[in-house]
Amino acid sequence: MVDDWGTDRAQPVAVGSPRRATSRAEKNREARRRRRRRMVRGFSLAALIVVVVGAIFVGSRLWHNMFGGVDDYAGGGVDDVVIQIHDGDSTTAIGQTLEDHNVVATSEAFVAAAAGNSAISSIQPGFYKVRTEISASNAVEQLADPQNRVGKLVIAEGRQLDDVADVRTNAVTEGIFTLISRASCVNLNGERRCVDADELREIARTAELSALSVPDWAAEQVEAMGDDHRRLEGLIAPGTWNIDPSASAQDILSRLIADSVKQYEEGGLLETAKTLNMSPYEILTVASLVQREALPQDFAKVARVIYNRLVEYPKLEFDSTVNYPLDRIEVATTDADRAQATPWNTYVREGLPATPIGSPGAEALAAAEHPAQGDWLYFVTIDMQGTTLFTRDFNEHLANIQLAQNNGVLDSAR
């Protein structure tokens, strides 16, 4: 008869030859061995699953990277944000900056989108406004658009902190504070933000010198000016700078001064000061006078006149030092102007003015560091083309002044 009892039927302990019964201890040991085997098989299966999943993930990433299927955003973006590109940043570094600021989904997507784009490969260091959560190709377009560069500050040689008015033409030359304020402006999500020039002036007047990065070689003279904002004059060098539009007024000034001081020192200012037996601050002040008083072709000669007069005369008597605190440009000054006792007026004050009277350029600074050889004590510009005559003889100087007057140039004796 066919056996159809099913699997639940009780099985005999032994079939065939007689065998001794299994002890309880042996049964327990066998059960433990079976459990261990099941656990080993379970762990092996789990490890196999991890390996397979990992291989699938790596293969997927490799496929995406090889065939352009990297993650990317879509749409017009969420918020405006300002990012910084540093000097020497590679395309990969730029992509990482964009990813860190949530502009693009991945750095890889940006690198792929920027491949072969000359505007990205030659992009200038600075600050750029872009949108968050945009496609990599859109990020490339936004960075390549010069309208999206923000915080670019250009300071011309000879600029002073405050605006200056030309007495003859009424034209206003914007000062460094105004230039910084203008460069700091940026539109973020429809709102225009700027650092106010008056706020910069207030910070220049009140902040601790250490917070403004004022160097040790200028600290004594700056401190002596008390709470006059002009104490920082000359410490911001001319040139092209990048400022962070999102930074505070104090941070902007501190960064500009720190970078300017570094530029001055790398140019050899400290070593030259030792050679000339002067302080770096004094040389910077001389350079500011050279910048204001002469044309480039005469810088070195004017520097020599300054040094000669500092030795032989108690006063420089430069009209530029009279005009400086009056925030104006005027060839000829009046007796009343020259009589005003200010920290800069060298008709009243002996020696150099209390601070530089502007930001000297590299050529003026080089002239102050390496003046021409000569015994001149006077100079005067005699025509509108800028021709300047130098002499040591006072009577000859008076004749030169007369020549300048005959040519319609109003200039004072030096």
C-alpha positions in Angstrom: 0.0 0.0 0.0 1.3 3.4 -0.8 2.6 5.4 2.2 0.6 8.7 2.3 0.9 9.6 6.0 2.6 13.0 5.1 5.6 14.7 6.5 4.2 15.0 10.0 4.3 11.3 10.6 6.6 10.2 13.4 9.8 8.6 12.1 11.5 5.5 13.7 14.7 6.1 15.6 16.5 3.2 13.8 16.0 1.1 10.7 17.9 -2.0 9.9 20.7 -3.0 12.3 20.3 -2.1 15.9 22.1 1.2 17.1 22.5 2.7 20.5 20.1 5.6 21.4 21.4 9.3 21.0 22.1 11.1 24.3 20.5 14.4 25.1 24.0 16.1 25.3 24.8 14.9 21.8 21.4 16.2 20.5 22.2 19.7 22.0 25.7 19.7 20.4 24.2 18.8 17.1 21.6 21.6 17.4 24.3 24.2 18.1 26.3 23.0 15.1 23.2 23.4 12.9 22.6 26.9 14.2 26.3 27.9 13.6 26.0 26.6 10.0 22.9 28.6 9.4 24.5 31.8 10.8 27.6 31.3 8.6 25.4 30.9 5.5 23.4 34.0 6.5 26.5 36.2 6.9 27.9 34.9 3.6 24.7 35.8 1.9 24.7 39.3 3.4 28.3 39.9 2.4 27.4 38.8 -1.1 24.5 41.2 -1.2 26.8 44.1 -0.1 29.3 43.3 -2.8 26.7 43.2 -5.5 25.0 46.4 -4.4 28.4 48.1 -4.2 29.4 47.0 -7.6 26.1 48.2 -9.0 26.6 51.6 -7.3 30.2 52.0 -8.5 29.3 50.9 -12.0 26.4 53.4 -12.0 28.7 56.2 -10.9 31.3 55.2 -13.5 28.6 55.0 -16.2 27.3 58.5 -15.2 30.8 60.0 -15.2 31.8 58.4 -18.5 28.6 59.1 -20.4 27.4 62.5 -18.9 24.6 61.3 -16.7 25.7 63.1 -13.5 23.2 64.7 -11.2 22.1 68.1 -12.1 19.5 70.7 -11.1 16.8 72.0 -13.4 14.9 75.3 -13.3 15.7 79.0 -12.8 17.2 78.7 -9.3 16.1 79.6 -5.8 18.2 82.4 -4.3 21.0 84.8 -5.3 24.3 84.1 -3.7 27.8 85.5 -3.9 30.7 83.1 -4.4 34.4 83.8 -4.5 36.9 82.5 -7.1 40.4 82.6 -5.9 43.6 83.2 -7.9 44.7 79.9 -9.4 41.4 78.1 -8.9 41.0 75.2 -11.3 37.7 74.3 -13.0 37.3 71.5 -10.5 37.9 73.9 -7.6 35.4 76.3 -8.9 32.9 73.5 -9.3 33.5 72.4 -5.7 32.8 76.0 -4.5 29.6 76.0 -6.5 28.6 72.7 -5.0 29.4 73.8 -1.5 27.1 76.9 -2.0 24.3 74.7 -3.4 24.6 76.4 -6.8 25.1 73.1 -8.7 24.2 69.6 -7.7 27.7 68.2 -8.2 31.2 69.5 -9.0 31.4 66.9 -11.8 28.4 68.3 -13.5 30.0 71.7 -13.6 33.3 70.4 -14.9 31.6 68.6 -17.7 29.5 71.6 -18.6 32.5 73.9 -18.6 34.7 71.7 -20.7 36.2 73.7 -23.6 34.7 77.0 -22.4 37.4 79.7 -22.7 35.5 82.1 -20.5 35.7 79.7 -17.6 39.3 78.7 -18.2 40.4 82.3 -18.2 38.0 83.6 -15.5 39.4 86.3 -13.2 39.6 85.9 -9.5 36.9 87.8 -7.6 33.3 87.7 -6.5 30.4 86.5 -8.6 26.7 86.6 -8.2 24.9 83.4 -9.2 21.7 81.6 -8.3 21.4 78.5 -6.1 20.1 75.2 -7.5 20.6 75.8 -11.2 21.9 73.5 -13.9 25.6 73.2 -14.5 25.3 74.7 -17.9 23.4 77.7 -16.5 26.1 78.2 -13.8 28.7 78.3 -16.6 26.7 81.0 -18.4 26.3 83.1 -15.3 30.0 83.0 -14.4 30.9 83.8 -18.0 28.7 86.9 -17.9 30.8 89.9 -16.8 27.7 91.6 -15.5 27.6 89.0 -12.7 31.1 89.9 -11.4 30.6 92.0 -8.2 32.9 93.7 -5.7 35.5 94.9 -8.2 37.2 98.0 -6.9 39.5 100.2 -8.9 41.5 102.9 -7.1 43.4 105.3 -9.3 46.8 106.6 -8.2 46.7 109.7 -6.0 43.1 109.2 -4.8 42.4 110.3 -1.2 39.9 108.9 1.1 37.3 111.7 0.7 35.8 113.2 -2.5 37.7 116.1 -4.0 36.3 119.1 -5.9 38.2 121.0 -8.6 37.8 124.7 -7.9 38.0 125.7 -11.5 35.7 123.2 -13.1 33.5 122.1 -10.1 34.2 118.5 -11.2 34.2 116.0 -8.3 36.7 113.2 -8.1 35.3 110.4 -6.1 37.4 109.4 -3.1 38.2 105.9 -1.9 35.3 105.7 0.5 32.9 106.5 -2.3 34.6 104.0 -4.6 34.4 101.2 -2.0 30.7 102.0 -1.4 29.9 101.8 -5.1 31.9 98.5 -5.5 30.1 96.9 -2.6 26.7 97.3 -4.1 25.0 94.1 -5.2 21.4 93.1 -6.0 20.3 90.0 -4.1 16.8 88.7 -4.7 15.7 92.1 -5.9 17.2 94.0 -2.9 20.1 96.4 -3.5 22.7 96.3 -0.8 25.6 98.7 -0.4 28.1 99.6 2.4 27.6 103.3 3.0 30.5 105.7 2.6 29.7 107.4 5.9 29.8 104.1 7.6 33.3 103.4 6.2 34.3 106.9 7.4 33.0 106.2 10.9 34.8 102.9 11.1 38.0 104.5 9.9 37.6 107.0 12.7 36.7 104.8 15.6 37.9 101.2 15.1 40.9 99.7 16.9 44.0 99.8 14.8 44.5 96.1 15.1 41.0 95.5 13.8 41.9 97.6 10.8 45.2 95.7 10.1 47.3 98.9 10.5 50.9 97.8 10.5 53.3 98.4 13.3 55.4 100.8 11.2 52.4 103.1 10.8 50.7 102.7 14.2 52.4 105.6 16.0 51.5 108.2 13.4 48.0 106.8 13.0 47.4 106.7 16.7 48.6 110.4 17.0 45.7 111.5 14.7 43.1 110.5 17.3 39.6 110.0 15.9 40.2 111.8 12.6 39.2 109.4 9.8 42.1 110.7 7.7 44.4 108.7 9.9 44.1 105.9 7.4 45.1 108.0 4.4 47.7 106.3 2.2 47.3 102.9 3.8 45.0 101.7 1.0 47.1 101.4 -2.1 45.8 102.2 -5.6 45.1 99.3 -7.9 42.4 96.8 -8.7 41.0 95.0 -5.7 38.2 92.5 -5.0 36.0 93.2 -2.1 33.3 90.9 -0.6 29.9 92.7 -1.0 28.6 90.7 1.9 31.3 91.8 4.3 31.0 94.5 6.9 32.5 97.9 6.5 35.3 97.1 9.1 36.2 93.8 7.4 36.4 95.5 4.0 38.7 98.2 5.3 40.8 95.7 7.2 41.2 93.5 4.2 42.2 96.4 1.9 44.7 97.7 4.3 46.2 94.2 5.0 46.6 93.5 1.2 48.0 97.0 0.6 50.6 96.7 3.4 51.6 93.3 2.0 52.0 94.9 -1.4 54.1 97.8 0.0 56.3 95.4 2.0 56.8 93.0 -0.8 58.0 96.0 -2.9 60.9 96.5 -0.5 59.5 99.5 1.5 60.9 98.3 4.8 64.4 97.7 3.4 64.5 101.0 1.6 63.4 102.9 4.7 66.4 101.5 6.5 68.7 102.5 3.7 67.4 106.1 3.7 67.3 106.2 7.5 63.6 107.0 7.4 60.5 105.2 8.6 58.4 103.4 6.0 55.5 105.7 6.9 57.7 108.8 6.1 58.6 107.4 2.7 54.9 106.7 2.0 54.1 110.3 2.9 56.9 111.6 0.6 55.5 109.4 -2.2 52.0 110.9 -1.8 53.5 114.4 -2.1 55.4 113.4 -5.3 52.2 111.9 -6.7 50.2 115.1 -6.1 52.9 117.7 -7.1 54.4 116.3 -10.3 53.9 114.4 -13.5 55.5 111.0 -13.8 58.5 112.2 -15.8 59.4 114.6 -12.9 58.7 112.3 -10.0 62.3 111.5 -9.1 63.3 115.2 -9.3 60.5 116.3 -7.1 61.4 113.6 -4.6 64.9 115.0 -4.5 63.6 118.5 -3.9 61.6 117.2 -0.9 64.6 115.5 0.7 66.8 118.6 0.0 64.3 120.9 1.6 63.7 118.7 4.6 67.5 119.1 5.3 67.9 122.8 4.4 64.6 124.3 5.2 62.2 123.9 8.2 59.1 124.0 5.9 58.2 122.4 2.6 55.6 125.0 1.7 53.6 122.8 -0.7 50.1 124.0 -1.8 49.0 120.4 -2.1 49.2 120.1 1.7 47.1 123.2 2.1 44.4 121.8 -0.2 44.3 118.3 1.2 42.1 118.9 4.3 39.9 121.3 2.3 39.0 118.4 -0.1 39.8 120.4 -3.2 42.1 120.8 -6.1 43.5 124.3 -6.7 46.8 125.3 -8.3 47.1 128.6 -6.4 46.2 129.0 -2.7 45.4 132.2 -0.9 47.2 133.8 2.0 44.3 132.9 4.2 44.4 129.2 3.1 48.2 129.0 3.8 47.7 130.5 7.2 45.4 127.7 8.4 47.0 125.6 11.1 46.2 122.0 10.1 48.2 118.8 10.7 49.0 118.8 6.9 49.7 122.5 6.0 53.4 122.6 5.3 53.4 126.4 5.2 52.7 126.3 8.9 54.0 122.9 10.0 57.6 122.0 9.8 58.7 118.8 8.1 56.3 116.4 6.5 52.5 116.5 6.8 51.0 114.4 9.6 49.8 111.7 7.1 50.1 111.0 3.4 47.8 113.2 1.4 46.7 110.4 -1.0 47.5 106.9 -2.2 50.7 107.0 -4.1 51.2 104.8 -7.1 54.1 102.5 -7.8 56.1 105.1 -9.8 55.7 107.8 -7.1 56.7 105.3 -4.4 59.7 104.2 -6.5 60.7 107.9 -6.9 60.5 108.4 -3.1 62.7 105.3 -2.6 65.1 106.2 -5.3 65.2 110.0 -5.8 67.2 111.7 -8.6 70.6 113.2 -7.9 70.6 117.0 -7.7 70.8 120.0 -5.5 67.4 121.6 -6.4 65.4 123.4 -3.8 62.6 124.8 -6.0 60.4 123.8 -8.9 57.5 125.3 -10.8 55.3 124.2 -13.7 55.5 126.8 -16.4 52.9 125.7 -19.0 49.7 123.7 -19.5 51.7 120.9 -21.0 53.3 120.2 -17.6 56.8 121.5 -18.3 58.5 121.9 -14.9 61.7 123.8 -14.2 64.0 123.0 -11.3 66.6 125.2 -9.7 68.5 125.8 -6.5 68.8 129.5 -7.0 65.8 131.5 -5.5 66.1 134.4 -8.0 66.1 132.0 -10.9 63.0 130.4 -9.3 61.3 133.8 -9.2 62.0 134.3 -12.9 60.5 130.8 -13.6 57.4 131.9 -11.6 57.1 134.9 -13.8 57.3 132.7 -16.9 54.5 130.5 -15.5 52.4 133.6 -14.9 53.0 134.8 -18.4 51.8 131.5 -19.7 48.6 131.5 -17.6 49.7 129.0 -15.1 49.1 130.0 -11.5 51.6 128.2 -9.3 53.3 129.2 -6.0 56.9 129.3 -5.1 58.4 126.3 -3.6 
